[in-house]
């Protein structure tokens, strides 16, 4: 069963059309004709153009971060303040696509699967505990810091020495942890 939200069949189809069907392809034709990487200002412009193409007046850009391998952005609902979904922007091609993992698989409103229904059974405090337990066993010396709630999961920034180090998500129904391994090193917000 598809999620009832716009990132179900409709949104995914629109994104495929906008991107010429190459949603998750890196490289290829560079966004900038001189071959330079997409910069933060261009990434912000890409996120705004993408949002306007969705015709979703209740959504707005939340966070936009530059990482070593891509830009990461979150959209949120203006009416509720709830985070809607996550995207990444390829630094070479400028292609924007839904971020792999929880935004596609766990997001109960905007995701592709949306199988869970009802209130999340894992509390924010429990989710933070699961996140920290995961970090203690796999990335010692890091700390999970609450970064917000999406439909179906919690998002945490991972800090090391009070600096951004990574990010992870915790499923709001099972407590499963999904660490984002594809960003590389944090550069700036």
C-alpha positions as CSV (number, residue, x, y, z in Angstrom):
1,X,0.0,0.0,0.0
2,X,1.4,3.4,-1.0
3,X,1.7,6.2,1.5
4,X,-1.2,8.7,1.2
5,X,1.2,11.6,0.9
6,X,2.6,13.3,-2.1
7,X,5.9,11.5,-2.1
8,X,3.9,8.4,-3.1
9,X,3.3,7.6,-6.7
10,X,2.5,11.1,-7.7
11,X,5.5,12.9,-6.3
12,X,7.9,10.2,-7.3
13,X,6.5,10.2,-10.8
14,X,6.9,14.0,-11.0
15,X,10.4,13.8,-9.8
16,X,11.3,11.2,-12.4
17,X,9.9,13.4,-15.1
18,X,11.7,16.5,-13.8
19,X,15.0,14.7,-13.7
20,X,14.6,12.9,-17.0
21,X,14.3,9.5,-15.3
22,X,17.8,9.8,-13.8
23,X,16.9,10.4,-10.2
24,X,19.8,8.7,-8.5
25,X,22.6,9.1,-11.1
26,X,25.7,11.0,-10.1
27,X,28.1,12.6,-12.5
28,X,27.2,12.8,-16.2
29,X,26.7,16.3,-17.5
30,X,27.9,18.9,-15.0
31,X,25.4,21.4,-13.7
32,X,27.9,24.2,-14.3
33,X,29.1,24.4,-17.9
34,X,32.6,25.0,-16.7
35,X,32.6,21.7,-14.8
36,X,32.8,23.3,-11.3
37,X,30.8,21.9,-8.4
38,X,27.4,23.1,-7.4
39,X,27.8,25.7,-4.6
40,X,25.6,26.2,-1.6
41,X,23.7,29.1,-3.2
42,X,23.0,27.1,-6.4
43,X,21.9,24.2,-4.2
44,X,19.4,26.5,-2.5
45,X,18.1,27.6,-5.9
46,X,17.7,23.9,-6.9
47,X,15.7,23.2,-3.8
48,X,13.4,26.2,-4.4
49,X,12.8,25.2,-8.0
50,X,12.1,21.7,-7.0
51,X,9.6,22.8,-4.4
52,X,7.8,25.2,-6.8
53,X,7.4,22.4,-9.3
54,X,5.7,20.2,-6.7
55,X,2.8,22.7,-6.2
56,X,2.8,22.0,-2.5
57,X,2.0,25.4,-0.8
58,X,2.2,23.9,2.7
59,X,5.9,22.9,2.3
60,X,9.0,24.9,2.7
61,X,12.7,24.3,2.8
62,X,14.0,23.5,6.3
63,X,17.7,22.7,6.7
64,X,20.2,22.8,3.8
65,X,23.6,21.4,4.5
66,X,26.8,20.9,2.4
67,X,28.6,17.7,2.9
68,X,31.7,16.3,1.2
69,X,29.8,14.2,-1.4
70,X,26.4,16.0,-1.7
71,X,24.0,18.6,-0.4
72,X,21.4,17.4,2.1
73,X,18.0,19.3,2.5
74,X,14.9,18.8,4.5
75,X,11.4,20.1,3.6
76,X,8.9,20.7,6.3
77,X,5.2,21.5,6.6
78,X,4.4,25.1,7.4
79,X,1.1,24.3,9.0
80,X,2.4,21.6,11.5
81,X,6.2,22.3,11.7
82,X,6.6,18.5,11.1
83,X,9.5,17.6,8.8
84,X,8.1,16.2,5.5
85,X,11.0,14.5,3.7
86,X,14.7,14.6,2.9
87,X,16.5,15.0,-0.4
88,X,20.1,15.1,-1.6
89,X,21.6,17.1,-4.4
90,X,24.5,15.7,-6.5
91,X,27.3,18.2,-6.4
92,X,28.3,17.6,-10.0
93,X,25.1,17.2,-11.9
94,X,22.7,19.3,-9.7
95,X,20.2,16.4,-9.7
96,X,17.9,16.5,-6.7
97,X,16.5,13.2,-5.5
98,X,14.8,11.7,-2.4
99,X,17.4,10.6,0.0
100,X,17.8,6.9,0.2
101,X,16.6,5.1,3.3
102,X,14.1,6.3,5.8
103,X,12.6,9.1,3.7
104,X,11.6,6.5,1.1
105,X,11.1,3.4,3.3
106,X,9.8,4.7,6.7
107,X,8.0,7.9,5.8
108,X,4.3,7.2,6.5
109,X,3.0,10.3,4.7
110,X,5.5,11.3,1.9
111,X,7.3,8.0,1.4
112,X,7.1,5.3,-1.2
113,X,6.1,2.5,1.1
114,X,4.1,4.0,4.0
115,X,3.0,0.7,5.6
116,X,2.8,1.8,9.2
117,X,-0.2,3.6,10.4
118,X,-1.2,5.5,13.5
119,X,0.9,7.0,16.2
120,X,4.5,6.0,16.5
121,X,5.0,3.5,19.3
122,X,8.6,4.5,20.0
123,X,8.9,7.8,22.0
124,X,11.5,10.5,21.2
125,X,13.3,9.6,24.4
126,X,13.4,5.9,23.5
127,X,14.6,6.8,19.9
128,X,17.4,8.9,21.3
129,X,18.4,6.0,23.5
130,X,18.5,3.6,20.6
131,X,20.5,6.1,18.6
132,X,23.0,6.6,21.3
133,X,23.3,2.8,21.9
134,X,24.0,2.4,18.2
135,X,26.7,5.2,18.2
136,X,28.4,3.9,21.4
137,X,28.8,0.5,19.8
138,X,29.8,1.6,16.3
139,X,31.1,5.2,16.4
140,X,32.5,5.7,20.0
141,X,32.9,9.3,21.1
142,X,29.9,10.6,19.3
143,X,26.6,11.9,20.6
144,X,23.0,11.8,19.2
145,X,21.3,15.2,19.2
146,X,17.6,15.6,18.4
147,X,17.1,17.1,15.1
148,X,13.3,16.6,14.6
149,X,10.5,14.3,13.7
150,X,9.4,13.1,10.3
151,X,6.3,11.0,9.7
152,X,7.3,7.6,10.9
153,X,10.8,8.3,12.2
154,X,13.1,10.5,14.3
155,X,16.1,12.3,12.9
156,X,19.3,12.9,14.9
157,X,22.4,14.9,14.2
158,X,25.6,13.0,15.2
159,X,28.1,15.2,17.0
160,X,31.8,14.6,17.9
161,X,33.6,17.2,20.0
162,X,30.5,19.4,19.6
163,X,30.9,19.5,15.8
164,X,28.6,18.0,13.2
165,X,29.9,14.5,12.4
166,X,27.0,12.7,10.7
167,X,23.3,11.9,11.0
168,X,21.0,9.0,11.6
169,X,17.3,8.1,11.8
170,X,15.4,5.9,14.1
171,X,12.2,4.1,13.1
172,X,9.2,5.3,15.2
173,X,7.6,1.9,15.3
174,X,10.5,-0.6,15.6
175,X,13.4,1.4,17.0
176,X,15.6,0.3,14.0
177,X,18.6,2.7,13.4
178,X,19.6,3.8,9.9
179,X,23.0,5.7,9.8
180,X,23.6,7.9,6.8
181,X,26.9,6.7,5.4
182,X,26.8,8.5,2.0
183,X,27.4,12.1,2.9
184,X,31.1,12.1,3.7
185,X,32.4,14.9,6.0
186,X,30.3,17.8,7.0
187,X,31.3,21.2,5.5
188,X,28.6,23.8,6.4
189,X,25.0,24.8,6.8
